[in-house]
């Protein structure tokens, strides 16, 4: 039976409204003329790839290779340093993830529920802080994860379900964008083996096992292909080290974890409450969907583990919690707002929840605009180097400030675009009293000297020159001697001291 014209028009207007709202929410990033937070690190690596270099060998960072290849593809098409293009892709990426959530909820419930899921993701994905507008790894990995789950939840008459190979491939791609994405494959694999899944689809046990094997085969097929590419580029060992081996937990930021977790729960409280209410009402909302409910709860737990795994508790780590929370909360709000059920508490009345969401959007937007406003101008060090050096000159930044390379439009003179391998720096924040010298990568200083011999830095920027700096140059004899013998200070900027080769 066809859809009534009025319903079709209302649906299209709702879709248009959600898309326009998402554009408005991300407008601060679309108008921002600089990289946002971690985009700087990824862009330096991507630009090296565009210039013929290799990740991990010519520019060291600890993310999986597909993230850098994605950035490099954008810059290859749109041009290096094209932040507008990068942020437009981030918007499209968000809309595609929202479309995946719509498909999941339409399959499980109906179109209206799907629209609410898409709306929730658009609102809460960049939760509170401007840093969550970044085209970050968590945001990147959410898209393939969501669509993998959309494929798995799809009703199919096939007992073998070959499309699960594609779902597994998407999960493999998600892992190649950010390591914690691999854990999202676990609850999906378990879902295919649940007795309730077999019962809902009238499957014998052997077909359930075959489907799980199909999912697993797709996952490892993508990993195998990436392994071949990395091996042919002669960086397989380096890629394995930086993405897997170099991820110990030297310090647990408990206090930070408590603060950020409570902040996340407060900022995303509508989702949290909706998810709790939906799970409590399992006999009504999830009738006939017990396997899907169990799987989504598993995804929520897996995502929480992924967010906490590094023990650093950055705000953007929590972005991976938004899809399972949205999928769990959406059916409750769909019933609540359509007056199918009565609100059990005053704060869940439709009018109150509408106002709550409007206030949330406004608060998030204020945080985004005010957070990005002071960061529209390139760094002082970057502007100086752009003016006083030639395009072919190489520079080196001592510290964790890779955006200087981008602001200067200059290539790094060494593979260590941030200097944590040379200092043992612990990601996550200040660690008073923690001696990190034992964490210095063996051979890192030898690699630095080799890189400097290949392409000497015309300028060295010391962003650790303040008296309270954690890693002053004087504590590292090789660099201290190099600066004393071959370089002279030529400028003092807000970021630090700039040295030029004599």
C-alpha positions in Angstrom: 0.0 0.0 0.0 1.4 3.4 -0.9 2.3 6.1 1.6 -0.4 8.9 1.7 0.8 12.1 0.1 0.5 14.1 3.3 2.6 11.5 5.2 5.2 11.5 2.5 5.4 15.3 2.6 5.7 15.4 6.4 8.4 12.8 6.2 10.4 14.8 3.7 10.0 18.0 5.7 11.1 16.2 8.8 14.2 14.9 7.0 15.0 18.4 5.7 14.6 19.8 9.1 16.9 17.3 10.7 19.5 17.9 8.0 19.3 21.7 8.4 19.6 21.4 12.2 22.7 19.2 11.8 24.2 21.8 9.5 23.4 24.5 12.0 24.9 22.5 14.9 28.1 21.9 12.9 28.3 25.5 11.5 31.0 26.6 13.9 33.3 23.9 12.3 32.2 24.6 8.8 33.2 28.3 9.2 36.4 27.6 11.2 39.5 28.3 9.1 41.9 26.1 11.1 42.2 22.4 12.0 40.2 21.5 15.1 42.1 19.7 17.9 43.4 16.3 16.7 42.8 17.2 13.1 46.2 18.9 13.2 48.0 15.7 14.1 46.2 13.6 11.5 46.7 16.3 8.8 50.4 16.5 9.2 50.7 12.7 8.6 48.2 12.9 5.7 50.1 15.7 4.0 53.3 13.6 4.2 51.4 10.8 2.5 50.3 13.3 -0.2 53.9 14.3 -0.7 55.0 10.7 -1.2 55.8 9.8 2.4 54.6 6.8 4.5 52.7 6.8 7.8 54.8 5.6 10.8 58.0 5.8 8.8 58.0 9.5 7.7 55.4 10.8 10.2 54.7 8.9 13.5 51.3 8.8 15.0 49.5 6.1 16.9 46.3 5.7 15.0 45.6 2.9 12.5 46.4 3.5 8.8 42.9 3.9 7.3 42.5 7.2 9.3 45.5 8.7 7.6 44.6 7.3 4.2 41.1 8.9 4.6 42.6 12.3 5.4 45.2 11.9 2.6 42.4 11.1 0.1 40.5 14.3 1.1 43.7 16.5 0.8 44.6 14.7 -2.5 41.3 15.7 -4.0 40.7 19.1 -2.3 44.3 20.2 -1.7 46.5 20.3 1.4 45.5 22.6 4.2 41.9 22.8 2.9 40.1 22.9 6.2 36.8 23.8 4.7 36.8 20.6 2.6 37.8 18.5 5.7 34.9 19.9 7.7 32.4 19.5 4.9 33.4 15.8 4.7 32.9 15.7 8.5 29.4 17.0 8.1 28.6 14.4 5.3 30.1 11.7 7.5 27.8 12.7 10.3 24.7 12.7 8.0 25.7 9.2 6.7 25.9 7.9 10.3 22.5 9.4 11.0 21.1 7.7 8.0 22.5 4.4 9.3 20.7 4.9 12.6 17.5 5.7 10.8 17.8 2.5 8.8 18.3 0.5 12.0 15.3 1.9 13.8 13.1 1.8 10.8 13.9 -1.9 10.5 13.2 -2.5 14.2 10.3 -0.1 14.7 9.1 2.5 12.1 10.2 5.5 10.1 9.3 8.0 12.8 11.5 6.2 15.3 14.3 6.2 12.7 14.1 10.0 12.3 14.3 10.4 16.1 17.4 8.3 16.2 19.0 10.4 13.5 18.0 13.5 15.3 19.6 12.3 18.6 22.9 11.5 16.9 23.0 14.9 15.2 22.4 16.7 18.5 24.6 14.7 20.9 27.5 13.5 18.8 29.4 16.8 19.3 28.4 16.9 22.9 29.3 20.0 24.9 32.9 20.7 23.9 34.1 22.3 20.7 36.7 19.5 20.4 33.9 17.1 19.6 33.3 18.9 16.3 36.7 17.6 15.2 36.8 14.9 12.4 38.2 12.6 15.0 38.8 8.9 15.0 35.7 8.1 17.2 33.5 10.0 14.8 35.1 8.2 11.8 34.7 4.8 13.3 31.1 5.3 14.2 30.0 5.3 10.6 31.1 1.8 9.5 30.0 0.4 12.9 26.5 1.8 12.5 26.1 0.5 9.0 27.5 -2.9 10.0 24.8 -3.2 12.6 22.2 -1.9 10.1 23.1 -4.8 7.8 23.1 -7.4 10.7 19.7 -6.2 12.0 18.1 -6.4 8.5 15.4 -8.9 8.0 16.5 -11.5 5.4 14.9 -14.6 3.9 18.4 -16.1 3.3 19.6 -18.6 5.8 23.3 -17.9 4.9 23.1 -14.1 4.8 26.1 -13.3 2.6 25.6 -9.6 3.3 27.1 -10.3 6.7 30.5 -10.5 5.0 30.0 -6.8 4.1 29.1 -6.1 7.7 32.3 -7.8 8.9 34.3 -5.8 6.4 32.8 -2.6 7.7 33.8 -3.6 11.3 37.3 -4.3 10.0 37.4 -0.8 8.4 36.2 0.7 11.7 39.1 -1.0 13.5 41.5 0.4 10.9 40.1 3.9 11.8 40.4 3.5 15.6 41.4 0.5 17.6 38.5 0.3 20.1 36.1 -0.2 17.2 37.1 -3.9 17.2 35.3 -4.5 20.4 32.0 -3.4 18.7 32.3 -6.6 16.6 32.0 -8.8 19.7 28.4 -8.1 20.7 27.3 -8.3 17.0 29.0 -11.8 16.6 27.3 -12.9 19.9 24.0 -11.6 18.6 24.1 -14.0 15.6 24.6 -16.9 18.0 21.8 -16.0 20.5 19.0 -18.5 20.9 16.5 -15.6 20.7 18.0 -14.6 17.4 17.6 -18.1 16.0 14.1 -18.3 17.3 13.0 -15.0 15.8 14.3 -16.1 12.4 13.5 -19.8 12.6 17.2 -20.7 12.1 18.9 -24.0 13.0 22.1 -23.7 15.0 24.4 -24.5 12.0 23.0 -21.5 10.1 23.6 -19.2 13.0 27.2 -20.4 13.2 27.7 -20.0 9.4 26.4 -16.4 9.7 28.8 -15.6 12.5 31.6 -17.1 10.4 30.5 -14.9 7.5 30.8 -11.8 9.7 34.2 -12.9 11.0 35.5 -13.6 7.5 34.6 -10.1 6.3 36.4 -8.6 9.3 39.6 -10.5 8.7 39.5 -10.1 4.9 39.8 -6.3 5.4 42.6 -6.7 7.9 44.3 -9.1 5.5 44.1 -6.6 2.7 45.4 -3.8 4.9 48.3 -6.0 6.0 49.3 -6.6 2.4 49.2 -2.9 1.6 51.4 -2.1 4.7 53.8 -5.0 3.9 54.2 -3.7 0.3 55.0 -0.3 1.7 57.5 -1.9 4.1 55.9 -0.4 7.2 54.0 -3.4 8.5 56.2 -3.8 11.5 56.1 0.0 12.3 52.3 0.0 11.8 51.9 -2.9 14.3 54.1 -1.3 16.8 52.5 2.2 16.8 48.9 1.0 16.6 49.0 -2.0 18.9 52.2 -2.4 20.9 52.7 1.2 21.9 49.5 1.4 23.9 50.3 0.5 27.5 48.6 2.2 30.4 51.3 3.9 32.5 48.9 6.0 34.5 45.2 5.9 35.2 43.6 9.4 35.3 41.0 8.5 37.8 40.0 12.0 38.9 39.7 13.2 35.3 37.7 10.0 34.4 35.2 10.7 37.1 34.8 14.4 36.1 34.4 13.7 32.4 32.1 10.8 32.9 29.8 12.8 35.1 29.9 15.7 32.7 29.0 13.3 29.8 26.1 11.8 31.8 24.8 15.3 32.6 25.2 16.7 29.1 23.6 13.6 27.5 21.1 12.9 30.3 18.1 12.8 27.9 19.7 9.9 26.1 20.7 8.1 29.3 17.2 8.4 30.8 15.6 7.3 27.6 17.9 4.2 27.4 17.1 3.3 31.0 13.4 3.7 30.5 13.4 1.7 27.2 15.3 -1.2 28.8 12.9 -1.3 31.7 10.0 -1.5 29.4 11.2 -4.6 27.6 7.9 -6.4 27.3 6.3 -3.6 25.3 9.0 -1.8 23.4 11.2 -4.8 22.7 8.5 -7.4 22.3 9.8 -9.9 19.6 13.1 -8.0 19.6 14.8 -9.6 22.6 18.0 -10.5 20.6 18.3 -6.9 19.3 17.8 -5.4 22.8 20.5 -7.8 24.2 22.9 -6.9 21.3 22.4 -3.2 21.8 23.1 -3.4 25.5 26.2 -5.4 24.6 27.3 -2.6 22.2 26.7 0.0 25.0 28.9 -2.0 27.4 31.6 -2.6 24.7 31.6 1.1 23.8 32.0 2.0 27.5 35.0 -0.4 27.7 36.4 1.2 24.6 36.0 4.7 26.0 37.8 3.8 29.2 40.4 1.4 27.8 43.2 4.0 27.4 42.5 5.3 31.0 42.9 8.9 29.6 39.2 9.8 29.4 39.4 12.4 26.7 35.9 13.9 25.9 36.0 12.7 22.3 36.4 9.1 23.6 32.8 9.2 24.7 31.5 9.9 21.2 31.5 6.1 20.6 28.7 5.8 23.3 26.3 8.0 21.4 25.1 5.4 18.8 24.1 2.7 21.3 22.5 5.2 23.6 20.5 6.8 20.8 19.4 3.4 19.6 18.3 2.3 23.0 16.6 5.6 24.0 14.8 6.3 20.7 11.9 3.8 20.9 10.9 5.1 24.3 10.8 8.7 23.1 9.0 7.7 20.0 6.2 6.2 22.1 6.3 9.0 24.6 6.0 11.8 22.0 3.3 10.0 20.0 1.2 9.7 23.2 1.2 5.9 23.1 2.4 5.9 26.7 2.0 8.3 29.6 5.1 9.9 31.1 5.9 8.4 34.5 7.6 11.6 35.7 7.0 15.3 35.1 10.4 15.8 33.5 9.4 13.2 30.8 6.4 15.1 29.7 6.7 15.8 26.0 6.7 19.6 26.5 9.4 19.4 29.1 11.6 17.0 27.0 11.2 19.3 24.0 12.3 22.3 26.0 15.2 20.2 27.5 16.5 19.3 24.0 16.2 22.9 22.8 18.2 24.1 25.8 20.8 21.4 25.2 21.2 22.4 21.6 21.6 26.1 22.6 24.2 25.3 25.3 26.2 23.0 23.0 26.2 25.7 20.3 27.4 28.4 22.7 30.2 26.1 23.9 31.2 25.4 20.3 31.2 29.0 19.1 32.9 30.4 22.1 35.5 27.6 22.2 36.5 27.9 18.5 36.4 31.8 18.3 39.9 32.3 20.0 41.4 29.6 17.7 40.7 31.1 14.3 44.1 32.7 13.9 47.2 30.6 13.1 49.9 30.3 15.8 52.4 33.1 16.1 55.2 30.7 15.5 53.5 29.4 12.4 53.0 32.9 11.0 56.7 33.7 11.6 58.0 30.6 9.9 55.6 31.0 6.9 57.0 34.5 6.4 60.7 33.9 7.1 61.2 30.5 5.4 60.9 29.0 1.9 58.3 26.4 0.9 61.0 23.7 0.6 62.5 24.4 4.0 62.0 21.8 6.7 61.2 22.6 10.4 61.2 20.7 13.6 58.9 21.4 16.6 60.1 20.3 20.0 56.9 19.4 21.9 53.3 18.2 21.4 52.3 21.1 19.0 51.9 19.7 15.5 49.7 22.5 14.3 52.8 24.7 14.0 53.7 22.6 10.9 50.4 23.4 9.4 50.3 27.1 10.3 53.8 27.4 8.7 52.9 25.4 5.6 56.1 23.6 6.1 57.0 19.9 6.2 58.6 18.3 9.3 62.3 17.6 9.3 61.8 14.4 11.3 59.3 11.6 11.6 58.5 12.6 15.1 55.8 15.2 14.4 55.1 15.2 18.2 58.0 14.4 20.5 56.5 11.8 22.8 58.8 9.0 21.5 61.8 11.2 22.4 60.6 12.2 25.9 58.3 9.3 27.1 55.4 11.8 27.4 52.3 10.2 28.8 49.1 11.1 26.9 46.2 12.2 29.1 47.4 15.3 30.9 50.1 16.4 33.4 51.5 13.6 35.6 53.4 15.3 38.4 56.2 13.2 39.8 56.1 10.6 37.1 59.5 10.0 35.6 59.0 9.2 31.9 62.6 8.7 30.8 62.2 4.9 30.9 59.4 5.3 28.3 61.7 6.9 25.7 61.6 4.8 22.6 64.8 2.8 22.1 66.6 4.2 19.0 64.4 7.2 18.8 67.2 9.7 19.2 69.3 7.9 16.6 66.4 8.1 14.2 66.1 11.8 14.9 69.7 12.3 14.0 69.3 10.3 10.8 66.3 12.3 9.8 68.1 15.6 10.5 71.0 14.3 8.3 68.6 13.6 5.4 66.9 17.0 5.6 68.3 19.4 8.2 65.7 21.6 9.8 66.2 25.3 8.9 64.2 26.2 11.9 63.6 24.5 15.3 60.7 25.7 17.4 61.1 25.0 21.1 57.6 25.0 22.7 59.1 23.7 25.9 61.0 26.8 26.7 58.9 28.0 29.7 60.4 27.7 33.2 57.6 25.2 34.1 58.0 23.1 31.0 57.9 19.4 31.5 60.6 18.6 29.0 63.1 21.5 28.7 65.7 21.1 26.0 68.5 21.2 28.5 67.5 17.8 29.8 68.1 16.2 26.4 71.9 16.6 25.6 71.7 15.7 21.9 69.2 18.4 21.0 70.8 20.9 23.5 74.2 20.4 21.9 72.7 20.8 18.4 71.0 24.0 19.3 74.1 25.4 21.0 76.5 24.6 18.2 74.5 25.1 15.0 71.5 27.3 15.7 70.7 30.7 17.1 67.5 32.1 18.5 65.8 34.5 16.2 62.3 35.0 17.7 60.3 34.6 20.8 56.6 33.8 20.2 53.6 32.9 22.3 54.4 29.2 21.6 58.1 29.3 22.4 61.5 30.2 21.1 62.3 29.9 17.3 65.9 28.9 16.4 67.4 29.3 12.9 70.4 27.3 11.5 73.5 29.4 11.5 
